[in-house]
Amino acid sequence: MQKQLIECVPNFSEGNDLNIIRKITDEIETVQGVRLIDVDPGKATNRTVVTFVGSPEAVCEAAFKAVKKACEVIDMRKHKGAHPRFGATDVLPLVPVSGITMDEVVIYARDLGKRIGDELNIPVYCYEFAAFEENRKNLANCRAGEYEGLPQKIVSPEWKPDFGPALFTPETAKSGAVAVGARNFLIAYNVNLNTTSVRRANAIAFDIREKGRAKREGNTLTGKILKDSDGNTLYEPGMLKCVKGIGWYIEEYGIAQLSFNLTDITVTSVHQVFEAACERAAARGIRVTGSELIGCIPLKAMLDAGKYFLRKQQRSTGISDDEILKIAIKSLGLDDLAPFNPKKKIIEYLLDEPTEKKLNSLTIKVFTELTASETPAPGGGSISACMGAFGAALATMVANLSAHKRGWDNRWEEFSGWAERGKECYNQLIKLIDDDTNAFNSILKAYNLPKNSDDEKTIRQKEIEQATITAIEVPLKTMKLAFESMKILKVMAETGNPNSVSDAGVGALAARSAVLGAHLNIRINASGCTNKDFINKVLSEAKEIEAQTIGLEKEILEIVEPKIQA
C-alpha cells in the first residue's frame, strides 16, 4: 500500500519578526514524521507561508501545535499588513499528496478544526472541500470583513463559526479566527519563451488561463472593453480550467515567461499547460524553450508527465521511475534555466528514508556479503522477496523489449500495459526485502522487552504476537506478488519477443523460488503465533498459492522449451 502523505500550508500573520516565526516552526519540527519544507516570510504582507509534509496524523499534530504557539506569540490587535487576514493563523489548508483521497483529507481537516476550536477556544471556519456550507467553500467569503469585522461576524447566525466560540472575547481578540480547509495541490509553474515581449507573453497566458481575456467590442485588441450591468468587466474564457496566469519579463534571464498557478492538478496537469503553451506560442511565431517549477511537486504529477510524453513517442511506460522522470524533465525543459534535482523538488523524495538505511539500496555484492555474515537478518524472507523482484523484473524486461521491437509498433500499448503490471510487482517486492528484515527485527525487539511484572509480561506477549503476525503477513505478500508476476511471465513466454523467451523462463524459476521460499518463512513463523484462526487461514492460502505456482511454472517451461531447442 502506498504511504499516505499530506501537505499543510498554514499562513501566519507575522512576516517581520523572524524570532516569532522561528518559535512557530520550531513547534512543527518537534513532531516526528513531519518534514518542514519551506518558510516564506513577507514583510509588506506581514505574513509568513509555511509548508510541511508528513503522515496525516503527524501533520495534524504539528498543525495544532503551530496554531497553539501562533496564538501565544501573535497579537492580532496589533497586526497590520497588506494581505487580507482575520487570525494569527489565518488559513490552515491540508492537501493530499499521495496514498490518500480528498474525502479522507476532509475528515482530518474537520477533526483538526474541531480540536482547535475545543482545546484552544479559537473560532474556526471550514472552507474549500472541508466546508459544511456552500457559501463557505470560498475562502474570501469566510474571511470577508477581515479581522476588523470579526466582532460582528462571529455573533451573526449566518456566520457562526463551525467550531470554537461564537463570542468576541478578549482571548478571541488576540487570536482572531482561523480558516481550516482541504484543497488540492497548487503548483507554481513558469514557461520560458524565446522572446522579451511581455505583451506577447501576456497574450499567450490569456489564451490559456481559465479567466481568459477581457471581451472587447469589435477589434479584439483595441476595441472597447465590454462590461455587465454592474460595471464588471466581461471575459472570454481561456483554454484550461483551474489555471491562473500572466506574462512577465525576468531580467535575471533576459527572457519573458508565462507565470502560471495550477490550482487543481487533478483537473489540469503540468504537461497539459506546457503543451498548450507550446501550441499558443507557436501560433504567434514564438518558441517555448523550457519551463521552471517553483517549490515542490508530488511524484505522481511528474510521473504522469513522463508517461504522457512516452506515449506520444509510442514507447512503453513500464520503465523505472527514474527513467520516466528523465523523460519528464527533458520534455518539459525543467533544466533550461538551472539544474533540476528530483531529490530536492519531489515531495516524496524529500521525505524518503536515507538510502544507506535500506537493504534494497545496497549493491548486490554488499547485500550478498551481509546475507552471508553472522547476523540472522537479512535471511530467507528477504532473499525470497529479492528473488521475486528479479522474476518480476525479467517479466517487465521482456514486455519492454516486446513494446520496442521493430515491426511490432502496432503492439506497443499491449506490451506497455504488461510492463506496468510487472513494474508494480517488482516495486512492491523490492520494498518487501526490507519489510521482511524489519519484521524479524521487531520479533527480536519484542522478545527483549522486560518481563518483571504481570503488566510487563502482558505487554511483552502482545508485542511478540503482533510482530509475529507481521512476520507472517510479509512473506504472504511476497508469495502473492511473485505468483502474480508468473501470470505476466506466461503471457510473455507465449506472445513476447521470441529472442527473450529464455528470460521469461528464468523469471519463472526465480518467481517460483520466491513463492516456495516465502512459504517456508510463513510456516516457521506460524509456530510462534497463538492466533490459530489467523494461522489456519494463512497456511491454507499459502498452500494453495504454492500449488498453483508449481503448476504455472510447469506450463511456462513447456512453452519455453520448444522455442529454445537448437
Beta strands, then each sheet from edge to edge (+ up, - down):
strand 1: 5-8
strand 2: 11-12
strand 3: 34-42
strand 4: 47-54
strand 5: 89-98
strand 6: 124-128
strand 7: 178-182
strand 8: 187-193
strand 9: 213-214
strand 10: 235-236
strand 11: 243-250
strand 12: 255-262
strand 13: 288-294
sheet 1: 3+ 4- 1+ 5- 2+
sheet 2: 3+ 4- 1+ 5- 7- 6-
sheet 3: 11+ 12- 8+ 13-
sheet 4: 9+ 10-
end
